[in-house]
Amino acid sequence: MEQTARLLRAGLAGLALFAATGAQAQSWSPASSKNDAILGAPSALAAIVAAQSGSASVTAAMPLTKAVFVAAPQPVVPAIAAVATIDTAASPDRPDVFNSVAMPIARTPLDDRWSRVGRASVHGKAGRFAASLRGRDEAAKLDAVNRFVNARIAFTDDSRQFGVADQWSPASDTLARGRGDCEDYAIAKLALLRRAGFAERDLFFVVLKDVARRADHAVLVVRSGGRFLVLDNGTDQLIDSAAIRDYRPVLTFTAGQRFTHGYRRPATPPVVFASAPVTREPGQLTLATAAGIPSSPFASR
């Protein structure tokens, strides 16, 4: 993922100006190792999971690896986390995940990697398991695949497994080895859900920045039931992407499309200029007349 981050910074530097037109592009922190994506300071995701499982606190140094899911019985919790305060419908034509604004782009520095793994099918026992889910509803499929992959892959950094900084593997290869990093979890889940009957256009492979841990990360996001649900290797629960505040998506791949992400500027609060309020009208800001200064509209930036 370190290499991925460098490619993204080099290839997408010019997108900041584009994203700032109606959306504010995110800034990058220095890249850290992939281990930091699952080790280190507790994130908003960890806090959500802890609250819903009845835990009083979140352990900062607990590795979110295969051992977390098999070492001890877990509390019975809903497969899809209930987020009563979130009222955001999933867009039917673009992945506005994690409270972002998705913008289509023609190509990315990671296209070659994605082309090798994005459409690869899944075989063997894993493929048969996915095919057996076709008769179930979407929530049951998502829960089953998320738990299946999380329990069968032990997090292993690419530098330890392959001796390179970053490598994306097809789902069948990852599941056969039983080891992989965050991209490999997400790619495996995508392939299994596609085999289980999900439409390609509803499956989103998202490369992102975890700003709480200052680390690079990747997850699968699925559009289901009018929501964008996150399948993360850090939890067996499915969580609405709008509830996770410290993930900043950078690139998203889906169904032959690629997106980068920006953020809407927050609403400008009233301010005082020459003892008069500045009022906001659709598409522009208008200075109220004050102290002999005439009213003068100017485009918002």
N, C-alpha and C positions, 0 to 999 in steps of 0.2 A: 504493500500500500504506500510505502514511502516513495517508490518510483512512480506510482499512480499520481500521488500528490504533486510531484515535480512536473509530470506531464500536464496535469490540469492547470497548474499555475502558469506554465509556459504557453500552453495552447489556448487558454481562456482569458488571458490578461486583457485582451481587447473587448471582452464582453461586458466589462463594468460600465462602459458608456452606454451600451445598448440596454442593459438591465436598469440603469438609472432613469430611463425614460418611462415614467409611470411605475417603476419599481426600483428598489434600492438593492444593489448587489452586495453580497456579504463579503467581509474581509477575512483573510486567512491568518491563522496563527502558525508559528513554526511547526513543521511536521515532526511527529514523534513516531515511535515504533508501533507496529500493529498490536503488540501486547498491551499497549496503553488503551486500546479500544475495548478491552475487557478487564483490565486491571487499573486500579487507581481511584480517583475521587468518585463518590457516588453521583450518578446522573439523575435527571428528572425521571427517566425510565425506571431506574432502580427504586426511586422514591415511590412511584406509582405502584409498582409491584409489591413493595413492602407494605404500603398502606392497605392494599386490597387483600393481602394474605394475613393481616393482623399483626405484622411484625412491628415492634416498637421503634426500631432503628434500622439503618442500612450500614452494613460493614463495608468500609471503604476499600479494604485490600482483598475482599473475597473474589477469587477468580471465577468468572462465569463460564465454566467449561463443562464438559460432559459430566464430571463428577458432581456438579451441583444438582443435576437432575436425577441421579441414580443413587447417591450416597445415603439418602434418608427419605422416608415418606414425606410427601408434600401436602400442605393443607388443601382441602377440596375448595376450589375457587371456580368461578365461571370461566369458560374458555375465552369468551370475549369480554374484556373489561368494560364495565359500565362507566361511562363518563357523562354524568348528567348535565354538566355545565357546558358541554360542547354541542353546538348546533351548526355544524358546517357540512353541507351536502357535498359529496364528491362530484367534481366536474365530470361531465360525460366525454369531454374531448381533450383534456389535458391534465397531467398529474400535479395538481397544486398541493403537493404533500408537505407536511410539517409547516403549515401556515405560509408557504411560499407562493410565488407566482411562476408557473412553468412557462418557458419560452422555447418553441421549436428551433433547432439548429440543424444545419445540413450535415456536419461531420464533427468528430471529436478526436482527440489524440488516442482514445481507447477503442476505436472502431474495430481494429484488427483483432484485438482480444475478444471483444464481444461477439464478433462474427464466428469465432471458433467455438464458443460455448453456448451462446444464446439460443440456438436452435437445435442443439444436440439432444437426442432422445435419451431416455433412461431405460436400462435393461435389467434383466435378472430379477431377483426377489423384490427389489425396490420398485421396479416397473410393474410387476404383478400386484404388489400392494397398492400402488397408485390406481391401477385399473380397477381394483376391487372397490374403490371408493365412488365410482361413477354414479351409483344409485342413491348416494346420500345427499343431504342438502349442503349448501355452500359452507355454512358455519361448521358442520361436522367435518367436511373435507379439510378446511383450513386448520382446525384444531388437530386433526389426525396427522397431517403432513408436518406441521410445525413441531409437534412432539416427536414424531418419527425421526426427523433429521437431527434435531437437537440431541436426542439420546444416542444416536449412532455415529456422530462425528465428534472427536476430541479436538479442541482448538489447538492448532499447531501453526506457528508462524512459517511463512514461505522460506525464509532464510534458513530455518532449521530443517525443513522438510526437503527443499529442493536446492538450497545453496544459492538462491537468487532473491532479490529484494521483493519481487512481486510476480505471481503467476496465477492465472485463472484456469481452473480445471473443469472439464465436463462433469455433469452430475454423477454419471456411472463410475468414473474414475475416483471421485472423492468418496462416494459411498463404499466402494470396494476397499479403499485404503482405510476408511474410518478416521481420517484425519483431514483437517483443512482449516483455513482461516475464514474471516467473516464473508468474503466474496463467495467462497465455496459453499458455505451454508445457504446463502441466498440463491445461488445458481441451482443448487440441488432442489430447493423448495419450489423454485419456478418450474423446473422440469417435471417434478412430480405432480404439481397442481395442473399443469397443462395436460399430462397423461390422465389425470382424474377428471378432466372435462372442462376446466376453466378456459375461457376465451383468452387468446394471446393479448388482446387489447386491454385486459383487466389486470395484467401482471406487470409489475414495474420493478426493475432492478435499479436500486438507487445507491449511488456513491455519494457519501456525505462526510461532513465534519462534525464530530462530537465535541462541541465547544466546552463542555464541562471538563472533559479529560484532555482537551487539546489533542485529539487523535483522529486519524482517518478511519472510516468505518464503511460498511455496506450492509444493506438490508433488502429484503423483499417486501414490497408494499402491494396489497391486493385491493382492488375496488370491489366491494361486496356490500349489499344491503344499503347502498347509498352512502357508504363511508370508505375512507382509505384506511385499511387495517394493516398494521405493521407486524411482520413475522421476523423477529429478531433472535439471534443466537443467544442473547442474554436472558431470555425468559420464555416460558411455555405459554404465556398468555398472549392474546391478540389485543393490541391497543390501538385506538384511534390515533392516527398520526397527528391530529390537531392537539392532542393532549401532551405531546412530547415537545418541550420547548427548547431543548439544548441540542437538537439535531439540525444541522444546516445543509440541506441537499445541494449538491453541486452539479451532478449529471444524472440523468435518468434514461434508461433504455427500455423500449417496449415496442413490440409489433412493427418493426421496421422504422421506428421513429426515435429521435434523440431530443432531449430537452436539457437546457440549463435552467437555473433558478435565480430569481431575484426576490425582493421583498417590497411590499407597498410601503410608502412613506406614512408614518403616523399622522393622524389629523392634526393640523396646526392649531394650537390653542389661541384664544384671543390675546393680543398684545397691545400695548399702548404706544402710539407714535404721536408726538406733539400733543399729548393729553387727549387723544381720540383713539377709539378702538379700531383695530384692523379687522374687518369682517370678511368672511370667506364666502364666495359665491361659486356656483358650479363652474369649474374650468379656469377660474382666475381668482386673484386676490384684489380687493379694492381698498384703497386708503381713504378713510373718511376725512372730510374736510376739517381742518383744524388750524387755528392760528394763522389764517390767511393763506394756507397752502391749499390749492385746488385739488379736488378728487382726481386720482390718476390710476386707472386700472393697469395691471401688469400681469403677464402670464406667470402662473405658478411654476416652480422648478422642482 
